[in-house]
Amino acid sequence: MVATQSKQSNTLTAKKEFVFNSAAYLLRIGTERARSLKELLEGLRVVPDSSIFQHMFQTLAEHHYIREGFSNDFAHWAFFSCNETGLAERLAGIDVREYTSIKDMRQQIILVIEEYLKKNTASADRQALETFYFCSSDTVVIPTTFKARSLEEFTEGLRRVSLHSIHYHFINARLRIKLNSNDFSQWLEEELGLNDLADKFEAIDIYTSTLDGVRRQMVKLAESESGNARKAA
Amino acid sequence: MPKKPAQNTTTDPTNESASLGVPEGKRTESASKVTRVPSTLDKAGLMERRKAPRIATTPPAPDAPPKFDDYGPIVGEAELSEIRYVAETLRGRSVKMVNSTAVGGGVAEILNRLIPLMNELEVPTKWDVITGGNDFFEVTKGFHNALHGEKYDLTKAIEDIFLSYNEQNRQRMTFDEDVVVIHDPQPANLIKSRGQKKDQKWVWRCHIDLSNPHAGVWEFLRPMVEQYDATIWSSPAFTRQVKVPQYLFYPSIDPLSQKNKPVEESYVAKVCDDFGIDRNRPIITQISRFDRLKDPVGVVQAYKMARKYVDCQLVLAGGGATDDPEGAVVLAEVQEAAGGDPDIIILNLPPWSALEINAIQMASDIVIQKSLREGFGLTVTEALWKSKPVIAGAVGGIPTQVIHKLTGMLVQSVEGCAYQIRYLLTHPEFAAQLGRNGREHVRENFLITSNMKRWLLLYQILLGVAKKEKAA
């Protein structure tokens, strides 16, 4: 199956081209702020979706160069400002790639904190070292000049676009396509029929690698696919 | 259609030796990779130089201003291309920026670099400076201090001086641009000219920390601020609750300025020789004005605690001790705290020492910014950009830059600072990793190119030309 797929992959041409876009974000400072976990919980219930997006998704782009210890702003604050390691670990365990809607993700974050505070009632009102400021981001889509119809062109695009573009297509895409997938895997599967490659892309761990590392893994996988195809031919 | 369960990949996530895309080939940059040029002076020569450092007495010739494309090797062509695209969508739109001084001060420094780049990208941007008599600038200085929380006696006469000079400037100036940006409180009431052009947008850029302002002064300014279409702040912690949208623009550094551009290793060695800094032993540095809020005495104490366990020198370099009476007092306090320790090098530098400061930062093994109160702390940004492990006080905008244990170390005390000096000097790999992360943090968030992009995006959003995407 894989061999057949590889043999073909260098000659496949997509009907629908992949258009690499990028995105830029302008940070807005919200009116909600939290000085304790109780206030964080209250804020989480009322802030706009764009605020959850900022602190869960967008922060990954802002800190894309860090390989460990930074998964989302809520976990980071729980650890460094509240000294609540157990809660921080649970919040850090919320993987943005398991959610296709902000609503579901928000509910999960709230649930994690509520459960933690039920068992650790004294933690609710303890003053944090630093205030948490809820922010949100206005997202502006920016087209790039890179387009692809073949695996080769697609790989070249991956190599050359900005990391913001990688983040936009690989991480933020879930909210757009409402699938546990990403734009790259979607296109590889639907347009080139490269299901295995699509799955391998999807399995890349964004939390243990930098975004540049994620890009390199994708390029390596795509190159390997092309290399296998050349050998098979 | 839901996806199938994921499969494990066989790629090596740790293989990050070859960087792709943006910034191409730049991730290997690190001061720690540079081979140090040793001092040409022996110990006696260095000691002699410490007593009589060679400090430049005249300003150097300014560099030619950089062009937009010069930033390509630093942030990557893809990033420049995205900024260019946003600028293109704004063709035909014009901007005016207004502040209170053309030279000196952080705002003028930023505008001097930013505005030529905006014009190069064909987003016509004019810069106007308000004028006023001594009475006006005395009032605005009083406002500045009051907005930082100092006591102030706000009278009707003071309000009248502020309003009348704003009115004089308003009559003198024209506001026929698409976006007008007013910097800081001094020209805030120019907002009365809003509407000289249809659909014009007005933005108030606040560079100061308003977290604890004098209530009277803030209530005087608030009605002006709330007439703007948007406000911009340097940190969420600096804001007030106002009825208009608040955007977060981090301050930025220019990687091509004298203070931040790459310098030859031979120049670093020369500067160290000029100041008697021994390049063969670890160098700990704090760059700051001689100001108690920067806690230079605390730095000396921390150094002395650390020095019992690790060999190092301390460089305290800054200005403000010549033209500021309080600076001279603080300098004397620091000298007393140093107690004649020959390894504490105290340098009172003139304002034109940007290149020398750059070289000292480059020569340093650790950079400290042990502030007790801070604005954003651009000296921290400068050090992070030079891949230096930073130990800094967790105040003001510093925690935004120094993410504890990831891009640097935050401390709350002299003892904490001393411990981190010992730790970083004895764990150079960890220190180097902090430095690498710090540089990338700055590249992503605190460079002039990021700042340009934010301005352009804001214009896009305010003028309704942006293709916005909603969070699902």
Chai-1 contact restraints between the chains, C-beta under 6 A:
chainA,res_idxA,chainB,res_idxB,connection_type,confidence,min_distance_angstrom,max_distance_angstrom,comment,restraint_id
A,S22,B,E82,contact,1.0,0.0,6.0,A-B,restraint_1
A,A24,B,K453,contact,1.0,0.0,6.0,A-B,restraint_2
A,A24,B,L457,contact,1.0,0.0,6.0,A-B,restraint_3
A,L26,B,L457,contact,1.0,0.0,6.0,A-B,restraint_4
A,L27,B,L248,contact,1.0,0.0,6.0,A-B,restraint_5
A,R28,B,Y247,contact,1.0,0.0,6.0,A-B,restraint_6
A,I29,B,P236,contact,1.0,0.0,6.0,A-B,restraint_7
A,I29,B,T239,contact,1.0,0.0,6.0,A-B,restraint_8
A,I29,B,Q246,contact,1.0,0.0,6.0,A-B,restraint_9
A,I29,B,L248,contact,1.0,0.0,6.0,A-B,restraint_10
A,D49,B,A471,contact,1.0,0.0,6.0,A-B,restraint_11
A,S50,B,A471,contact,1.0,0.0,6.0,A-B,restraint_12
A,F53,B,A471,contact,1.0,0.0,6.0,A-B,restraint_13
A,Y65,B,E440,contact,1.0,0.0,6.0,A-B,restraint_14
A,I66,B,L406,contact,1.0,0.0,6.0,A-B,restraint_15
A,G69,B,L406,contact,1.0,0.0,6.0,A-B,restraint_16
A,F80,B,H404,contact,1.0,0.0,6.0,A-B,restraint_17
A,S101,B,A472,contact,1.0,0.0,6.0,A-B,restraint_18
A,I102,B,A471,contact,1.0,0.0,6.0,A-B,restraint_19
A,I102,B,A472,contact,1.0,0.0,6.0,A-B,restraint_20
A,Y133,B,P236,contact,1.0,0.0,6.0,A-B,restraint_21
A,D138,B,I461,contact,1.0,0.0,6.0,A-B,restraint_22
A,T139,B,E469,contact,1.0,0.0,6.0,A-B,restraint_23
A,V140,B,L457,contact,1.0,0.0,6.0,A-B,restraint_24
A,V140,B,A466,contact,1.0,0.0,6.0,A-B,restraint_25
A,V140,B,K468,contact,1.0,0.0,6.0,A-B,restraint_26
A,V141,B,K467,contact,1.0,0.0,6.0,A-B,restraint_27
A,V141,B,E469,contact,1.0,0.0,6.0,A-B,restraint_28
A,I142,B,E82,contact,1.0,0.0,6.0,A-B,restraint_29
A,I142,B,Y85,contact,1.0,0.0,6.0,A-B,restraint_30
A,R159,B,L20,contact,1.0,0.0,6.0,A-B,restraint_31
A,R159,B,G21,contact,1.0,0.0,6.0,A-B,restraint_32
A,R160,B,G21,contact,1.0,0.0,6.0,A-B,restraint_33
A,V161,B,A78,contact,1.0,0.0,6.0,A-B,restraint_34
A,S162,B,V22,contact,1.0,0.0,6.0,A-B,restraint_35
A,S162,B,A78,contact,1.0,0.0,6.0,A-B,restraint_36
A,S162,B,E79,contact,1.0,0.0,6.0,A-B,restraint_37
A,L163,B,V22,contact,1.0,0.0,6.0,A-B,restraint_38
A,L175,B,A472,contact,1.0,0.0,6.0,A-B,restraint_39
A,N180,B,K3,contact,1.0,0.0,6.0,A-B,restraint_40
A,S181,B,K3,contact,1.0,0.0,6.0,A-B,restraint_41
A,D199,B,Q7,contact,1.0,0.0,6.0,A-B,restraint_42
A,K200,B,T9,contact,1.0,0.0,6.0,A-B,restraint_43
A,E202,B,A6,contact,1.0,0.0,6.0,A-B,restraint_44
A,A203,B,A6,contact,1.0,0.0,6.0,A-B,restraint_45
A,A203,B,Q7,contact,1.0,0.0,6.0,A-B,restraint_46
A,A203,B,N8,contact,1.0,0.0,6.0,A-B,restraint_47
A,A203,B,T9,contact,1.0,0.0,6.0,A-B,restraint_48
A,S209,B,P13,contact,1.0,0.0,6.0,A-B,restraint_49
A,G213,B,P13,contact,1.0,0.0,6.0,A-B,restraint_50
A,G213,B,E16,contact,1.0,0.0,6.0,A-B,restraint_51
A,R215,B,L20,contact,1.0,0.0,6.0,A-B,restraint_52
A,R215,B,G21,contact,1.0,0.0,6.0,A-B,restraint_53
A,R216,B,L20,contact,1.0,0.0,6.0,A-B,restraint_54
A,Q217,B,T11,contact,1.0,0.0,6.0,A-B,restraint_55
A,K220,B,T11,contact,1.0,0.0,6.0,A-B,restraint_56
